[in-house]
């Protein structure tokens, strides 16, 4: 089975050399915009615009304070179709790395898969398994790395000074090649997650997320984190939902498209 994806990149203004605005998904279906970095010319001319953008980012991120925060970084528009194909005749494989709580691996797996299945309302067959021998298409796998080795610094509402733990910056390519590892439970039940959907070793979708605190594997905040991450990995294809554009300052926007082919071995 072969699918083709298309994506576009790029916009720039003459005074704001670069301002990266990242979409951050918060609890209760809230969305915020996080200002990543501003590089500018002529602060006297553009300082007010920069300050306004930064203030809007801080206000928006305050909405993330109470629940999980996820930030998708890449998605093949056909990731949902791949998952539907994998689950049509049997369960899709989920590989869990690390132990976010001092509970049994079976318990963590049950809660995780249940939350993921609830987020897959777009399919009548949300079948998932952690057993490679039970997977219908083992070359398609969701890799969940909890509390990976590189998880320090703020993310999401932490960027606004609220102390959120940074989601582990585990390499998606390492996840898809089977070279990533997770970690153990953290103080106050904090959880950092890097999730990737892989097909035959290629990345199809990736997101990262975190919760600042939780009481254990049965805490609804953990389930909400897993549901949001699943929604990020298998978001509605762009052609089926409205889009919007954002530009600051003057200048010309230029879009660049490219095609990517992914082959899946059954």
Secondary structure in CASP SS format (residue, H / E / C, confidence):
PFRMAT SS
TARGET T0000
AUTHOR 0000-0000-0000
METHOD secondary structure of the structure
MODEL  1
X C 1.00
X E 1.00
X E 1.00
X E 1.00
X E 1.00
X E 1.00
X E 1.00
X E 1.00
X E 1.00
X C 1.00
X C 1.00
X C 1.00
X C 1.00
X C 1.00
X C 1.00
X E 1.00
X E 1.00
X E 1.00
X E 1.00
X E 1.00
X E 1.00
X E 1.00
X E 1.00
X E 1.00
X E 1.00
X E 1.00
X C 1.00
X C 1.00
X C 1.00
X E 1.00
X E 1.00
X E 1.00
X E 1.00
X E 1.00
X E 1.00
X E 1.00
X E 1.00
X E 1.00
X E 1.00
X E 1.00
X C 1.00
X C 1.00
X H 1.00
X H 1.00
X H 1.00
X H 1.00
X H 1.00
X H 1.00
X H 1.00
X H 1.00
X H 1.00
X H 1.00
X H 1.00
X H 1.00
X H 1.00
X H 1.00
X H 1.00
X H 1.00
X H 1.00
X H 1.00
X H 1.00
X H 1.00
X H 1.00
X H 1.00
X C 1.00
X C 1.00
X C 1.00
X C 1.00
X E 1.00
X E 1.00
X E 1.00
X E 1.00
X E 1.00
X E 1.00
X E 1.00
X C 1.00
X C 1.00
X C 1.00
X H 1.00
X H 1.00
X H 1.00
X H 1.00
X H 1.00
X H 1.00
X H 1.00
X H 1.00
X H 1.00
X C 1.00
X C 1.00
X C 1.00
X C 1.00
X E 1.00
X E 1.00
X E 1.00
X E 1.00
X E 1.00
X E 1.00
X C 1.00
X C 1.00
X C 1.00
X C 1.00
X C 1.00
X C 1.00
X C 1.00
X H 1.00
X H 1.00
X H 1.00
X H 1.00
X H 1.00
X H 1.00
X H 1.00
X H 1.00
X H 1.00
X H 1.00
X H 1.00
X H 1.00
X H 1.00
X H 1.00
X H 1.00
X C 1.00
X C 1.00
X C 1.00
X C 1.00
X C 1.00
X C 1.00
X C 1.00
X C 1.00
X E 1.00
X E 1.00
X C 1.00
X C 1.00
X C 1.00
X C 1.00
X C 1.00
X C 1.00
X C 1.00
X C 1.00
X C 1.00
X C 1.00
X E 1.00
X E 1.00
X E 1.00
X E 1.00
X E 1.00
X E 1.00
X E 1.00
X C 1.00
X C 1.00
X C 1.00
X C 1.00
X C 1.00
X C 1.00
X C 1.00
X E 1.00
X C 1.00
X H 1.00
X H 1.00
X H 1.00
X H 1.00
X H 1.00
X C 1.00
X C 1.00
X C 1.00
X C 1.00
X E 1.00
X C 1.00
X C 1.00
X C 1.00
X C 1.00
X C 1.00
X C 1.00
X H 1.00
X H 1.00
X H 1.00
X H 1.00
X H 1.00
X C 1.00
X C 1.00
X C 1.00
X C 1.00
X C 1.00
X C 1.00
X C 1.00
X C 1.00
X C 1.00
X C 1.00
X H 1.00
X H 1.00
X H 1.00
X C 1.00
X E 1.00
X E 1.00
X E 1.00
X E 1.00
X E 1.00
X E 1.00
X E 1.00
X E 1.00
X E 1.00
X C 1.00
X C 1.00
X E 1.00
X E 1.00
X E 1.00
X E 1.00
X E 1.00
X E 1.00
X E 1.00
X E 1.00
X E 1.00
X E 1.00
X C 1.00
X C 1.00
X C 1.00
X C 1.00
X C 1.00
X C 1.00
X C 1.00
X C 1.00
X H 1.00
X H 1.00
X H 1.00
X H 1.00
X H 1.00
X H 1.00
X H 1.00
X H 1.00
X H 1.00
X H 1.00
X H 1.00
X H 1.00
X H 1.00
X H 1.00
X C 1.00
X C 1.00
X C 1.00
X C 1.00
X H 1.00
X H 1.00
X H 1.00
X C 1.00
X C 1.00
X C 1.00
X C 1.00
X C 1.00
X C 1.00
X C 1.00
X C 1.00
X C 1.00
X C 1.00
X C 1.00
X C 1.00
X C 1.00
X C 1.00
X C 1.00
X E 1.00
X E 1.00
X E 1.00
X E 1.00
X E 1.00
X E 1.00
X E 1.00
X E 1.00
X C 1.00
X C 1.00
X C 1.00
END
